[in-house]
């Protein structure tokens, strides 16, 4: 058994990584600041699954988690959760002082391209300073391995398909810029102190219990409720969608010793445009979308497409869940939980 620290544990990707690690028989310490960037009841649902069915809790306040404000750990089996912000260095130091970790999965982040333009400071403090705090604690307490979550948003303006060797020096948003800074900081600690860092760049992750600021969740909810679907641009922009289980599996595999490597985790197929996604969701729900056209956003990428040869070579990883199957699972999950998802704020 190994013991892993997972940051952002209430998040979409990190909670699934926790599930995979626990299923493999490991102990997991999860931390999250439970911020209200999006409706925290989704975070509560994910945490409740990790903490056992008897702990299922969904609050009425979209801005305050039912797990917030408790400084003590909550434990279920080999999983323990603590409400903690990685920007808080003294609290993070105490966490490392009290437990020896085999690796850190640094999945805590402020995500979202558009919101990063409204509040760039919080993105810098979480994505860059928070990463620095973790690296410092790892250096101090001898924890050599970190898996650092990064983003395909870095590839804006690069030729397709996106390979890890591209320079990515022209980020279009504060979000992308802060993730690039985190990658560079991690490289510095690799060179200076011998930390083993796997940077995994995620490509449009989707699936059940996804973030409500992302297209799949929003499209399903808007179409089902008969509300106007906000479509930025003409819908021909394409994404290399990647199902959540595949992303979590690849992230766990990236915990192997690699030195310092940047690895794409994406669909690796021909990208799918948003018009096609909307058509499938319409068929799955048996309802037509009411399209509300919006201008294409300057910080958006027209198309993403991951070259995943490196992930195959280093990790033996390829995605296994097709887009159609993943979209169907997302719709099925929404239908199963429609009663409380109706109140989720978008």
C-alpha positions as CSV (number, residue, x, y, z in Angstrom):
1,X,0.0,0.0,0.0
2,X,1.2,3.5,-0.9
3,X,-0.1,6.8,0.6
4,X,-0.9,9.6,-1.8
5,X,-1.8,13.2,-1.4
6,X,-4.4,14.4,-3.9
7,X,-5.1,18.2,-4.0
8,X,-8.5,19.5,-5.4
9,X,-10.0,16.2,-4.2
10,X,-13.6,17.5,-4.5
11,X,-13.0,18.4,-8.2
12,X,-14.2,16.6,-11.3
13,X,-10.9,14.9,-12.2
14,X,-9.3,14.6,-8.8
15,X,-12.3,12.9,-7.2
16,X,-12.1,10.2,-9.9
17,X,-8.3,9.9,-9.4
18,X,-9.1,9.2,-5.7
19,X,-11.5,6.5,-6.7
20,X,-8.9,4.8,-8.9
21,X,-6.2,5.0,-6.2
22,X,-8.5,3.6,-3.5
23,X,-9.7,0.8,-5.8
24,X,-6.0,-0.2,-6.2
25,X,-5.7,-0.5,-2.4
26,X,-3.9,2.7,-1.6
27,X,-4.4,5.2,1.1
28,X,-5.5,8.7,-0.1
29,X,-5.4,12.0,1.7
30,X,-7.5,14.5,-0.1
31,X,-7.6,18.2,0.4
32,X,-9.7,20.9,-1.3
33,X,-10.5,24.6,-0.5
34,X,-14.1,24.0,-1.6
35,X,-14.2,27.4,-3.4
36,X,-17.5,28.6,-5.0
37,X,-16.2,29.1,-8.6
38,X,-19.1,26.8,-9.5
39,X,-22.0,25.3,-7.6
40,X,-20.4,23.5,-4.6
41,X,-23.2,20.9,-4.4
42,X,-21.5,19.0,-7.2
43,X,-18.3,19.0,-5.1
44,X,-20.3,17.8,-2.1
45,X,-21.8,14.9,-4.2
46,X,-18.3,13.8,-5.3
47,X,-16.9,13.9,-1.8
48,X,-19.9,12.1,-0.4
49,X,-19.2,9.2,-2.8
50,X,-15.6,9.0,-1.5
51,X,-16.8,9.2,2.1
52,X,-19.3,6.4,1.8
53,X,-23.0,6.3,1.0
54,X,-24.0,7.0,4.6
55,X,-22.2,10.3,4.3
56,X,-24.2,11.6,1.3
57,X,-24.8,15.2,1.9
58,X,-26.1,17.9,-0.4
59,X,-26.6,21.4,1.1
60,X,-29.0,24.1,-0.1
61,X,-26.4,26.8,-0.6
62,X,-24.7,26.7,-4.0
63,X,-21.8,28.8,-2.5
64,X,-21.0,26.9,0.7
65,X,-20.0,23.3,0.9
66,X,-21.4,21.1,3.7
67,X,-17.8,19.9,4.2
68,X,-16.4,23.4,4.6
69,X,-15.3,24.9,7.9
70,X,-14.1,21.7,9.5
71,X,-10.4,21.8,10.3
72,X,-10.3,18.1,11.3
73,X,-10.0,15.2,8.8
74,X,-13.1,13.2,7.8
75,X,-12.2,9.6,7.2
76,X,-13.9,6.7,5.5
77,X,-11.9,3.5,4.9
78,X,-8.5,4.4,3.4
79,X,-9.7,7.9,2.4
80,X,-9.4,11.0,4.5
81,X,-10.5,14.5,3.6
82,X,-9.4,17.8,5.0
83,X,-10.7,21.3,4.1
84,X,-7.4,23.0,3.2
85,X,-6.1,25.5,0.7
86,X,-2.8,24.8,-1.0
87,X,-2.2,28.6,-0.9
88,X,-1.9,28.3,2.9
89,X,1.7,27.2,3.3
90,X,1.7,26.7,7.1
91,X,-1.4,24.4,6.9
92,X,0.2,22.6,4.0
93,X,3.5,22.2,5.9
94,X,1.7,20.7,8.8
95,X,0.0,18.2,6.5
96,X,3.4,17.0,5.2
97,X,4.9,17.0,8.7
98,X,2.3,14.6,10.0
99,X,2.3,12.1,7.1
100,X,4.8,10.6,4.7
101,X,3.5,10.5,1.1
102,X,4.7,8.4,-1.8
103,X,3.6,10.9,-4.3
104,X,1.5,14.1,-4.7
105,X,-1.2,14.4,-7.3
106,X,-1.4,18.2,-7.8
107,X,-4.9,18.5,-9.3
108,X,-6.1,21.6,-7.5
109,X,-6.5,24.5,-9.9
110,X,-8.5,27.5,-10.8
111,X,-9.9,26.4,-14.2
112,X,-11.8,28.1,-16.9
113,X,-10.5,30.4,-19.6
114,X,-13.1,33.2,-19.5
115,X,-13.3,33.6,-15.8
116,X,-9.5,33.9,-15.6
117,X,-9.9,37.2,-17.5
118,X,-12.3,38.5,-14.8
119,X,-10.2,37.5,-11.8
120,X,-6.6,36.7,-12.9
121,X,-5.1,37.2,-9.4
122,X,-6.8,34.2,-7.9
123,X,-5.6,32.1,-10.8
124,X,-2.0,33.2,-10.2
125,X,-2.3,32.5,-6.5
126,X,-3.8,29.0,-6.8
127,X,-2.2,27.7,-10.0
128,X,1.3,29.1,-9.5
129,X,1.8,30.0,-5.9
130,X,-0.1,26.9,-4.7
131,X,2.1,24.7,-6.9
132,X,5.2,26.4,-5.5
133,X,4.0,25.7,-1.9
134,X,3.6,22.0,-2.7
135,X,7.0,21.8,-4.4
136,X,8.6,23.4,-1.4
137,X,6.9,21.0,1.0
138,X,8.0,18.1,-1.2
139,X,11.6,19.3,-1.2
140,X,11.6,19.9,2.6
141,X,10.0,16.5,3.5
142,X,11.6,14.4,0.8
143,X,8.6,13.5,-1.3
144,X,10.1,13.1,-4.7
145,X,7.1,12.5,-7.0
146,X,4.5,14.9,-8.3
147,X,1.9,14.5,-11.0
148,X,1.0,18.0,-12.1
149,X,-2.2,18.7,-13.9
150,X,-1.9,21.1,-16.9
151,X,-4.0,22.0,-19.9
152,X,-4.4,21.8,-23.6
153,X,-5.2,25.6,-23.6
154,X,-1.4,26.1,-23.7
155,X,-1.4,25.0,-27.4
156,X,-3.3,28.0,-28.7
157,X,-1.9,29.0,-32.1
158,X,0.1,25.8,-32.5
159,X,-0.1,23.5,-35.5
160,X,-2.3,20.3,-35.2
161,X,-2.0,17.7,-33.9
162,X,-0.6,19.1,-30.7
163,X,2.7,17.5,-29.6
164,X,4.5,18.0,-26.3
165,X,7.6,19.4,-28.0
166,X,5.8,22.5,-29.1
167,X,7.1,25.7,-27.4
168,X,3.6,26.9,-26.1
169,X,5.0,30.4,-25.3
170,X,1.9,32.4,-26.4
171,X,-0.9,31.7,-23.9
172,X,-4.2,33.4,-24.7
173,X,-5.6,33.6,-21.2
174,X,-4.4,34.1,-17.6
175,X,-5.5,30.6,-16.9
176,X,-3.1,29.1,-19.6
177,X,-0.3,31.5,-18.5
178,X,-0.5,30.4,-14.9
179,X,-0.5,26.7,-15.8
180,X,2.6,27.3,-18.0
181,X,4.2,29.1,-15.0
182,X,3.4,26.0,-12.8
183,X,5.1,23.7,-15.4
184,X,8.2,25.9,-15.4
185,X,8.3,26.1,-11.6
186,X,8.1,22.3,-11.5
187,X,10.9,22.0,-14.0
188,X,13.1,24.2,-11.8
189,X,12.5,22.0,-8.8
190,X,13.3,18.9,-10.9
191,X,16.6,20.4,-12.0
192,X,17.6,21.9,-8.6
193,X,16.3,19.3,-6.2
194,X,15.8,16.1,-8.2
195,X,12.0,16.0,-7.9
196,X,10.4,13.6,-10.3
197,X,7.6,15.5,-12.2
198,X,5.0,14.2,-14.6
199,X,3.0,17.1,-16.2
200,X,-0.2,15.8,-17.7
201,X,-1.9,18.1,-20.1
202,X,-5.7,17.4,-20.2
203,X,-7.8,17.8,-23.3
204,X,-11.5,18.7,-22.8
205,X,-12.4,16.3,-20.1
206,X,-16.1,15.3,-19.8
207,X,-18.4,12.7,-18.1
208,X,-20.8,12.3,-15.3
209,X,-20.6,14.9,-12.5
210,X,-18.6,17.2,-14.7
211,X,-18.0,20.9,-14.2
212,X,-21.2,23.0,-14.9
213,X,-19.1,25.6,-16.6
214,X,-18.1,23.2,-19.4
215,X,-20.1,22.5,-22.5
216,X,-21.3,19.0,-22.0
217,X,-23.0,19.6,-18.6
218,X,-24.4,22.9,-19.8
219,X,-25.7,21.6,-23.1
220,X,-27.5,18.6,-21.5
221,X,-29.1,20.8,-18.8
222,X,-30.2,23.6,-21.2
223,X,-31.6,21.2,-23.8
224,X,-33.4,19.1,-21.2
225,X,-35.0,22.2,-19.5
226,X,-35.9,23.9,-22.8
227,X,-33.7,26.9,-22.1
228,X,-31.6,28.7,-24.7
229,X,-28.3,27.1,-25.2
230,X,-25.4,29.6,-25.3
231,X,-23.2,28.7,-28.3
232,X,-20.1,30.8,-28.7
233,X,-19.2,31.0,-32.4
234,X,-21.0,29.1,-35.1
235,X,-20.5,25.6,-33.5
236,X,-17.8,24.5,-36.0
237,X,-15.1,24.8,-33.4
238,X,-13.8,21.3,-32.5
239,X,-12.5,19.6,-29.4
240,X,-10.5,16.5,-28.7
241,X,-12.9,15.2,-26.0
242,X,-11.6,12.8,-23.4
243,X,-13.7,10.7,-21.0
244,X,-13.1,11.2,-17.3
245,X,-12.3,7.6,-16.5
246,X,-9.6,7.5,-19.2
247,X,-8.1,10.8,-17.8
248,X,-8.1,9.4,-14.3
249,X,-6.4,6.2,-15.4
250,X,-3.7,8.0,-17.3
251,X,-3.1,10.4,-14.4
252,X,-2.6,7.5,-12.0
253,X,-0.2,5.8,-14.5
254,X,1.8,9.0,-14.7
255,X,2.9,8.5,-11.0
256,X,5.7,6.1,-12.2
257,X,9.3,7.5,-12.1
258,X,9.9,9.5,-15.3
259,X,12.3,12.3,-14.3
260,X,10.5,15.3,-15.9
261,X,8.1,14.7,-18.7
262,X,5.1,16.5,-20.2
263,X,2.5,14.1,-21.5
264,X,-0.7,14.7,-23.4
265,X,-3.8,12.9,-22.2
266,X,-6.4,13.4,-24.9
267,X,-8.8,11.6,-27.2
268,X,-6.1,11.3,-29.9
269,X,-8.9,11.1,-32.5
270,X,-10.2,13.5,-35.1
271,X,-11.8,16.3,-33.1
272,X,-15.6,16.6,-32.9
273,X,-17.3,19.9,-33.5
274,X,-19.9,21.3,-31.1
275,X,-22.7,21.1,-33.7
276,X,-22.2,17.3,-33.7
277,X,-22.2,17.2,-29.9
278,X,-25.4,19.1,-29.7
279,X,-27.1,16.8,-32.2
280,X,-26.2,13.8,-30.2
281,X,-27.5,15.2,-27.0
282,X,-30.7,16.2,-28.7
283,X,-31.2,12.6,-29.8
284,X,-30.3,11.2,-26.4
285,X,-32.8,13.5,-24.6
286,X,-35.5,13.4,-27.4
287,X,-35.6,17.2,-27.3
288,X,-34.4,20.0,-29.6
289,X,-31.9,22.7,-28.6
290,X,-32.9,26.4,-28.6
291,X,-29.7,28.0,-29.8
292,X,-28.6,31.4,-28.5
293,X,-25.7,32.5,-30.7
294,X,-22.9,34.4,-29.0
295,X,-19.7,35.9,-30.4
296,X,-16.6,33.6,-30.6
297,X,-14.5,34.4,-27.6
298,X,-11.0,35.8,-28.3
299,X,-9.4,33.5,-25.7
300,X,-10.9,30.4,-27.1
301,X,-9.1,27.9,-29.3
302,X,-10.8,27.0,-32.6
303,X,-9.6,23.4,-32.5
304,X,-7.8,21.0,-30.3
305,X,-6.2,17.7,-31.2
306,X,-3.8,15.7,-29.0
307,X,-0.9,13.6,-30.2
308,X,-0.9,10.9,-27.6
309,X,2.0,8.8,-28.9
310,X,4.1,9.8,-25.9
311,X,1.4,8.7,-23.4
312,X,1.3,5.3,-25.2
313,X,5.1,5.0,-25.2
314,X,5.8,6.1,-21.6
315,X,2.6,5.0,-19.8
316,X,1.1,2.3,-22.0
317,X,-2.0,4.6,-22.1
318,X,-4.7,5.0,-24.7
319,X,-8.3,6.1,-24.2
320,X,-10.8,3.3,-24.2
321,X,-14.2,5.0,-24.0
322,X,-15.6,6.4,-27.2
323,X,-17.1,9.9,-27.4
324,X,-20.5,8.5,-28.2
325,X,-20.4,6.2,-25.2
326,X,-19.1,8.9,-22.9
327,X,-21.8,11.4,-24.0
328,X,-24.5,8.7,-23.4
329,X,-23.1,8.0,-19.9
330,X,-23.2,11.7,-19.2
331,X,-26.8,12.0,-20.3
332,X,-27.8,8.9,-18.3
333,X,-26.1,10.3,-15.1
334,X,-28.0,13.6,-15.6
335,X,-31.3,11.8,-15.9
336,X,-30.6,9.7,-12.8
337,X,-29.9,12.8,-10.7
338,X,-32.2,15.3,-12.4
339,X,-34.1,15.9,-9.1
340,X,-31.2,17.8,-7.5
341,X,-29.4,18.9,-10.6
342,X,-32.4,21.1,-11.5
343,X,-31.2,23.5,-8.7
344,X,-27.5,23.5,-9.9
345,X,-26.5,27.0,-10.9
346,X,-24.7,27.4,-14.2
